Every structure is written in structure tokens, then in C-alpha cells.
Amino acid sequence: MFILDPNDEVPKSFHADLTGAPMTNCVLCNCEFEEFTDYLVEKSFKRVNSGVVHTLFEYAICLECVPTMQGRMSKESQENITKYFESKVDISSRFSQQFEENQFNTDKWINHCLITKKPTDELQEFQIYGQFKGNRLVYGAFPYAISGQILDEMIGLLSAKSLEEMNGFKDQIISPDPTLKELFPTNRPPILI
């Protein structure tokens, strides 16, 4: 089940840091996101000792290109990630509970790790994910946040070749601020779950 946000506005949490505006193009095919374009956004964050949260990487990818990205992972790695995720989360129950409690308040959907339930303001690293149709957020399996701890567990399920491929994908599509790359190296590739 899913519900489209009645507001025709991408929540600020999913805006591009560089422009402060919604992302407008697919990182792979460069198609422009129009009113009915389906796409996903992934953003990765790291908190420093001062409490300041920095974006490590962010990108948007149209649903037509998602299979290309996921195709970089072996079938076995994909199955391992899917089984892990399904063993930890009942998406249908989560949707019902979140929607009943939070309706269209995106920040409340992403203010804690989907699996550990730890608040993101207590996490050193985390990623957020959202699915969109044009400027409208799709509430259903998305949006959610995942802690660095859980991402590390999932990365442990990838074969060495899949991890290498996903890191190559990260290097191909993501060009973070070079100073941040040096300050906050991350071995975590993008993983759309």
C-alpha cells in the first residue's frame, strides 16, 4: 500500500545540499524529473564531534535506472540483502503504524533507524531514502532512515565483487566535496533497499 503526499513539494530533508532545492535529474540517464517521473533519493550523513551533521553523498535515480544500479550486485548479494531486510522489518505494519501516527510528517518517518529504532540525532552515521513521483513523496515502504551500524551489517552480506561494483558505482555517480571526502572517508556504497 502507498499514499502520495497531497503537497506538491519535495520535503527539505531530500533537497540537494548544493542548491537547497529538489534534485531535478537522474544521476545515471540524466532524465529530468517531471510531474509523473518516479525516482528515488538516497542521502548519507555523518555527525562530527561538534554535533554538526555533514552530507557524505546524495543522489536521485529514476526507477527505470534502478535495475541498472542493482544489476551491479550479484543475484546472491541481492537475495542476502532482501532476506536480511525482510527479516527485520514488516513494511505493511510499519506503514500502517507510521501513517496513523504521523500522516505526512516526513521528518517523523525518518527521525529514527527503521531497524534499530535509534533516533537519528543520536547516530554518528545514517542514510535516508525516499521515493517520489514528481515533487510528491510516496509514503509506503519509503521514506525511512537506516543507521550506519545496520548498513555495515548489510554490507557484510555482499560478496567482494558486489562490494567492489557498488563502490565503483558510488565513485562514478557521486562527487562529494573533496574536503569532506578526506575528512569523512566512507566505505559504504549506495544500497537501495
Secondary structure in CASP SS format (residue, H / E / C, confidence):
PFRMAT SS
TARGET T0000
AUTHOR 0000-0000-0000
METHOD secondary structure of the structure
MODEL  1
M C 1.00
F C 1.00
I E 1.00
L E 1.00
D C 1.00
P C 1.00
N C 1.00
D C 1.00
E C 1.00
V C 1.00
P C 1.00
K H 1.00
S H 1.00
F H 1.00
H C 1.00
A C 1.00
D C 1.00
L C 1.00
T C 1.00
G C 1.00
A C 1.00
P C 1.00
M C 1.00
T C 1.00
N E 1.00
C C 1.00
V C 1.00
L C 1.00
C C 1.00
N C 1.00
C C 1.00
E E 1.00
F C 1.00
E C 1.00
E C 1.00
F C 1.00
T C 1.00
D E 1.00
Y E 1.00
L E 1.00
V E 1.00
E E 1.00
K E 1.00
S E 1.00
F E 1.00
K E 1.00
R E 1.00
V C 1.00
N C 1.00
S C 1.00
G C 1.00
V C 1.00
V E 1.00
H E 1.00
T E 1.00
L E 1.00
F E 1.00
E E 1.00
Y E 1.00
A E 1.00
I E 1.00
C E 1.00
L C 1.00
E C 1.00
C C 1.00
V H 1.00
P H 1.00
T H 1.00
M H 1.00
Q H 1.00
G C 1.00
R C 1.00
M C 1.00
S C 1.00
K H 1.00
E H 1.00
S H 1.00
Q H 1.00
E H 1.00
N H 1.00
I H 1.00
T H 1.00
K H 1.00
Y H 1.00
F H 1.00
E H 1.00
S H 1.00
K H 1.00
V C 1.00
D C 1.00
I H 1.00
S H 1.00
S H 1.00
R H 1.00
F H 1.00
S H 1.00
Q H 1.00
Q H 1.00
F H 1.00
E H 1.00
E H 1.00
N H 1.00
Q C 1.00
F C 1.00
N C 1.00
T H 1.00
D H 1.00
K H 1.00
W H 1.00
I C 1.00
N C 1.00
H E 1.00
C E 1.00
L C 1.00
I C 1.00
T C 1.00
K C 1.00
K C 1.00
P E 1.00
T H 1.00
D H 1.00
E H 1.00
L C 1.00
Q C 1.00
E E 1.00
F E 1.00
Q E 1.00
I E 1.00
Y E 1.00
G E 1.00
Q E 1.00
F E 1.00
K E 1.00
G C 1.00
N C 1.00
R E 1.00
L E 1.00
V E 1.00
Y E 1.00
G C 1.00
A C 1.00
F C 1.00
P C 1.00
Y E 1.00
A E 1.00
I E 1.00
S E 1.00
G H 1.00
Q H 1.00
I H 1.00
L H 1.00
D H 1.00
E H 1.00
M H 1.00
I H 1.00
G C 1.00
L C 1.00
L C 1.00
S C 1.00
A H 1.00
K H 1.00
S H 1.00
L H 1.00
E H 1.00
E H 1.00
M H 1.00
N H 1.00
G H 1.00
F H 1.00
K H 1.00
D H 1.00
Q H 1.00
I H 1.00
I C 1.00
S C 1.00
P C 1.00
D C 1.00
P H 1.00
T H 1.00
L H 1.00
K H 1.00
E H 1.00
L H 1.00
F C 1.00
P C 1.00
T C 1.00
N C 1.00
R C 1.00
P C 1.00
P C 1.00
I C 1.00
L C 1.00
I C 1.00
END
